[in-house]
């Protein structure tokens, strides 16, 4: 999942929004949506959040990430582990 927002919409420097951002991304909150967070990172200076999330289907991820669509784009792309791709013999 990739989320991109503008510098003007960036919540990280906002004293009220920043704690809410961390709560929204927390594993306890993700679990409420049936989502497991595998990894997350923000690209320095790019206002881009990338996450590896595991869920039964993309609808769960869309629901979990819906607050972020209010601040910018949310792009969800299904992916698999390298072992899965090799096992099935195709990307």
LINTAMO-V914987 format. One record per helix or strand of 3 or more residues. SS is the DSSP state (alpha for helix, beta for strand). FROM is the first residue (numbers start at 1). TO is the last residue. If there is no record, write none. Layout:
ss = [SS/SS]
from = [FROM/FROM]
to = [TO/TO]
This chain:
ss = [beta/alpha/alpha/beta/beta/alpha/beta/alpha]
from = [2/17/27/35/48/58/72/82]
to = [5/25/32/43/55/70/75/88]
